[in-house]
Amino acid sequence: MNDLAFFLAATERDAALDGDDVVDSLIRKGILLPVDWSGEDRPGHLAQFVAGRVAAFGKGGAVVAAVESAAGDAAAAVSDRGEQVPAILRAVDGALAGAGLALGELRSGDDTYRVGVMRRTRASSRAWGLDRPSPEVLYTIVCPCGGMNVWQLPEAEGKPGDGECDSCGLNLFDPAGTPIVPMVVENAG
């Protein structure tokens, strides 16, 4: 829990958190926000969440306005599914810098970003910063049927060499382990 304390404002330090599932407890209390990789629940959702957290850290309207502007500009500039959320996160993190705040992300091995506002320090950025290298890689194959198939694997494990489409059951690899259609490879996170 010590590292998760970066996400707590001074008035929240004594908050009762469920010891068995601290992350879920932080989400229920509105300290962390889960965002699907494919996009916001509704336009401006991330900026609205960050505005509330900025207020919890005692920062004013100028910071909120900068966050909303940065998030809106980033959302408008990137329309590709899966690219918009990271662009918004980077833009909002930049807008928070002048106020001594940062965005942090808890990674859990799935395709959901769990983000929160935190004090910007070397220690907080090292623990939860957005730009720290990810030890995992995403492999994506879009099946001829249109189904998207994604593997998130440790870098050391290498590319997948077998698997069937989650939608239609087609084997996505030939006997040698080569994908039957192009595979997109990118760092997770």
Backbone hydrogen bonds, N-H to C=O, Kabsch-Sander energy under -0.5 kcal/mol:
donor,donor_aa,acceptor,acceptor_aa,energy
5,A,1,M,-1.1
5,A,2,N,-1.0
6,F,3,D,-1.5
7,F,4,L,-1.7
8,L,5,A,-1.7
12,E,9,A,-2.0
13,R,9,A,-0.5
13,R,10,A,-1.0
15,A,12,E,-2.2
17,L,15,A,-0.6
19,G,17,L,-0.6
21,D,18,D,-0.5
25,S,21,D,-1.9
26,L,22,V,-2.6
27,I,23,V,-2.1
28,R,24,D,-2.7
29,K,25,S,-1.8
30,G,27,I,-1.5
31,I,26,L,-2.6
32,L,26,L,-1.3
33,L,115,V,-2.8
35,V,113,Y,-3.1
37,W,111,D,-1.6
39,G,36,D,-1.4
45,H,42,R,-2.1
48,Q,44,G,-2.5
49,F,45,H,-2.3
50,V,46,L,-2.9
51,A,47,A,-2.5
52,G,48,Q,-1.7
53,R,49,F,-1.9
54,V,50,V,-2.9
55,A,51,A,-1.9
56,A,52,G,-1.7
57,F,53,R,-1.6
58,G,55,A,-1.9
59,K,54,V,-2.2
63,V,60,G,-0.7
64,V,60,G,-1.4
65,A,61,G,-2.8
66,A,62,A,-2.0
67,V,63,V,-2.4
68,E,64,V,-2.8
69,S,65,A,-2.3
70,A,66,A,-2.5
71,A,67,V,-2.8
72,G,68,E,-2.3
73,D,69,S,-2.6
74,A,70,A,-2.4
75,A,71,A,-2.5
76,A,72,G,-2.1
77,A,73,D,-1.8
78,V,74,A,-1.5
79,S,77,A,-0.5
83,E,80,D,-1.9
84,Q,80,D,-1.3
87,A,83,E,-1.7
88,I,84,Q,-2.6
89,L,85,V,-2.8
90,R,86,P,-2.5
91,A,87,A,-2.3
92,V,88,I,-2.8
93,D,89,L,-2.4
94,G,90,R,-2.1
95,A,91,A,-1.9
96,L,92,V,-1.7
97,A,93,D,-0.9
97,A,94,G,-0.5
99,A,96,L,-1.5
100,G,97,A,-2.0
101,L,96,L,-1.9
102,A,118,M,-2.4
104,G,116,G,-2.7
105,E,128,W,-2.6
106,L,114,R,-2.8
107,R,105,E,-0.6
113,Y,35,V,-3.1
114,R,106,L,-0.7
115,V,33,L,-2.4
115,V,113,Y,-0.6
116,G,104,G,-2.0
118,M,102,A,-2.7
119,R,6,F,-1.2
120,R,100,G,-3.1
121,T,119,R,-0.9
125,S,121,T,-2.3
126,R,122,R,-2.2
127,A,123,A,-2.1
128,W,124,S,-3.0
129,G,125,S,-1.8
130,L,103,L,-0.6
132,R,129,G,-0.8
137,V,153,L,-3.0
138,L,186,E,-3.8
139,Y,151,W,-2.9
140,T,184,V,-2.7
141,I,149,N,-2.6
142,V,182,P,-0.5
143,C,141,I,-0.8
143,C,147,G,-2.8
146,G,143,C,-2.5
149,N,141,I,-2.4
149,N,147,G,-0.5
151,W,139,Y,-2.7
153,L,137,V,-2.4
153,L,151,W,-0.6
155,E,135,P,-2.8
157,E,154,P,-1.4
158,G,154,P,-0.8
158,G,155,E,-0.9
165,C,170,L,-2.6
169,G,165,C,-1.4
172,L,163,G,-2.8
174,D,178,T,-2.8
177,G,174,D,-2.3
180,I,172,L,-2.5
184,V,140,T,-3.0
186,E,138,L,-2.3
188,A,136,E,-2.4
